[in-house]
């Protein structure tokens, strides 16, 4: 989860640093729109959380003896 926070933070800093380039690519959004930055950061954090949670949840359901039998 720490890597997600660091990655989102670095991504936000990079996006803010490249506002001149982004201004020509965005439609109906300003280059420094805080609502858009917050929404994208929250969405990426949620996706990363789900991507970490689902495999961990499935791994807890595996019986260790069954897993060792297949190795």
DRENNUNU-211619 format. One line per 8 residues: number of its first residue (from 1); their letters; for each residue x, y, z of N, C-alpha, C. Coordinates in steps of 0.02 Angstrom, whole numbers, plus 32768, in hexadecimal, padded with zeros to 4 digits. Example, Ala and Ser with C-alpha at 12.3 -4.5 7.8 and 13.67 -1.06 7.14 Angstrom:
# residues 2
1> AS> 8294:7EE4:8186:8267:7F1F:8186:8294:7F5B:8186; 8282:7F90:8162:82AC:7FCB:8165:8285:8002:818A
END
This chain:
# residues 71
1> XXXXXXXX> 8029:7FC5:8000:8000:8000:8000:802C:803F:8000; 8066:8039:801E:8094:8072:801F:80AB:8083:7FD8; 80B7:804F:7FB0:80CB:805B:7F6B:8094:807E:7F43; 8056:806F:7F53:801E:8090:7F31:801D:80DA:7F42; 8025:80EA:7F81:8024:8130:7F96:805E:8155:7F77; 8099:8137:7F77:80D3:8157:7F59:80C9:8160:7F0E; 80AF:812D:7EED:80A3:8130:7EA5:806F:8165:7E92; 8039:8169:7EB8:8006:819B:7EAB:8023:81E1:7EB8
9> XXXXXXXX> 8048:81E8:7EED:8067:8229:7EFC:8097:8240:7EC6; 80C2:8212:7EAF:80F0:8223:7E79:80CB:8232:7E38; 8096:820E:7E2C:806E:821A:7DF1:804D:825F:7DF2; 8034:8271:7E2D:8016:82B4:7E33:804A:82EB:7E2A; 8084:82E1:7E47:80BA:8313:7E3E:80CF:8318:7DF5; 80D4:82DF:7DD3:80E5:82E0:7D8C:80B0:8301:7D62; 8070:82F4:7D73:8039:8312:7D4D:8038:835E:7D57; 8045:8375:7D93:8047:83BD:7DA0:8082:83DD:7D7C
17> XXXXXXXX> 80BA:83B9:7D7A:80F5:83D4:7D58:80EB:83D9:7D0C; 80C1:83AF:7CF1:80B6:83AE:7CA8:8075:83D0:7C93; 8060:8402:7CB8:801F:8421:7CAA:801D:8442:7C65; 8054:845C:7C4E:8053:847C:7C0C:8046:844A:7BD4; 8063:840F:7BDB:8057:83DB:7BA9:8010:83C1:7BAF; 7FFA:83B7:7BEC:7FB7:839D:7BF8:7F80:83CD:7BE3; 7F8D:840E:7BE6:7F5A:843F:7BD6:7F41:8437:7B8E; 7F6C:8423:7B61:7F57:841A:7B1C:7F32:83D8:7B11
25> XXXXXXXX> 7F37:83A9:7B40:7F18:8368:7B38:7ED5:8361:7B5C; 7EC6:838F:7B89:7E8A:838A:7BB2:7E4F:83AF:7B93; 7E14:8393:7B99:7DD8:83B2:7B7F:7DA9:83C2:7BB9; 7D95:83FF:7BC0:7D66:8417:7BF4:7D81:840D:7C3B; 7DC2:8407:7C43:7DE1:8401:7C84:7E1F:842C:7C83; 7E28:8454:7CB7:7E65:847C:7CBA:7E9F:844F:7CCD; 7EDB:8466:7CBF:7F16:843D:7CCB:7F24:8432:7D15; 7F0C:845E:7D3F:7F17:8457:7D88:7ED5:8451:7DAD
33> XXXXXXXX> 7EA7:842B:7D93:7E66:8421:7DB3:7E6E:83F2:7DEF; 7E66:840C:7E2C:7E72:83E1:7E67:7E40:83A8:7E6D; 7E03:83B2:7E58:7DD1:837D:7E5C:7DE4:8342:7E30; 7DFD:8350:7DF5:7E13:831A:7DC9:7E4E:82F5:7DE5; 7E7F:8319:7E00:7EB9:82F9:7E1F:7EA5:82CD:7E5A; 7E78:82E5:7E83:7E62:82BE:7EBD:7E3B:8281:7EA7; 7E0F:8289:7E75:7DE7:8251:7E5D:7E13:821A:7E3E; 7E44:822E:7E16:7E71:81FD:7DF7:7E9C:81DA:7E2B
41> XXXXXXXX> 7EB6:8200:7E5B:7EDE:81E2:7E90:7EB5:81B1:7EBA; 7E77:81C3:7ECA:7E4C:8197:7EF0:7E3B:8158:7EC8; 7E2E:8160:7E88:7E1E:8126:7E5E:7E5A:80F7:7E58; 7E95:8111:7E4D:7ED1:80E7:7E49:7EE0:80C4:7E8B; 7ED5:80E7:7EC2:7EE0:80C8:7F04:7EAE:808F:7F0F; 7E6F:809A:7EFC:7E3C:8066:7F04:7E4C:8029:7ED9; 7E61:8035:7E9B:7E72:7FFD:7E6F:7EAE:7FD6:7E8A; 7EE0:7FFA:7EA4:7F1B:7FD8:7EC0:7F08:7FB1:7EFF
49> XXXXXXXX> 7EDB:7FCC:7F28:7EC5:7FA8:7F64:7EA1:7F67:7F51; 7E75:7F6B:7F20:7E51:7F2F:7F0A:7E81:7EFD:7EEB; 7EB2:7F15:7EC4:7EE3:7EE9:7EA5:7F0E:7EC6:7ED9; 7F19:7EE5:7F12:7F3F:7EC5:7F48:7F12:7E98:7F73; 7ED4:7EAD:7F7E:7EA8:7E8A:7FAB:7E8F:7E47:7F8F; 7E7A:7E47:7F50:7E5B:7E0A:7F35:7E8B:7DCE:7F34; 7EC9:7DD4:7F1C:7EF5:7D9A:7F1F:7F06:7D85:7F67; 7F0C:7DB5:7F93:7F1A:7DA3:7FD9:7EDF:7D7F:7FF8
57> XXXXXXXX> 7EA3:7D95:7FE7:7E66:7D74:8000:7E61:7D2C:7FE6; 7E71:7D22:7FA7:7E70:7CDE:7F8A:7EA6:7CB3:7FA9; 7EE0:7CD0:7FB8:7F17:7CA9:7FD5:7F06:7C91:801B; 7EDE:7CB6:8040:7ECC:7CA1:8084:7E9C:7C65:8083; 7E7C:7C58:804B:7E4D:7C20:8047:7E6E:7BDF:8033; 7EAF:7BE1:8022:7ED2:7BA4:800D:7EEA:7B7F:804B; 7EDC:7B3F:804B:7EF3:7B15:8082:7F3E:7B08:8078; 7F68:7B16:80AB:7FB0:7B0D:80A3:7FC5:7AC6:8091
65> XXXXXXX> 7FA3:7A94:80AC:7FB5:7A4F:809D:7FA6:7A3E:8054; 7F71:7A59:8039:7F60:7A4D:7FF3:7F94:7A6F:7FC7; 7FA8:7AAB:7FD9:7FDA:7ACF:7FB1:801D:7AAC:7FB2; 8030:7A8F:7FEC:8070:7A6D:7FF1:806F:7A2A:7FCB; 8036:7A0B:7FC3:8031:79CD:7F9E:8042:79D6:7F55; 8034:7A10:7F39:803F:7A1C:7EF2:8085:7A34:7EE3; 80AE:7A3E:7F15:80F3:7A56:7F08:8123:7A1E:7F01
END
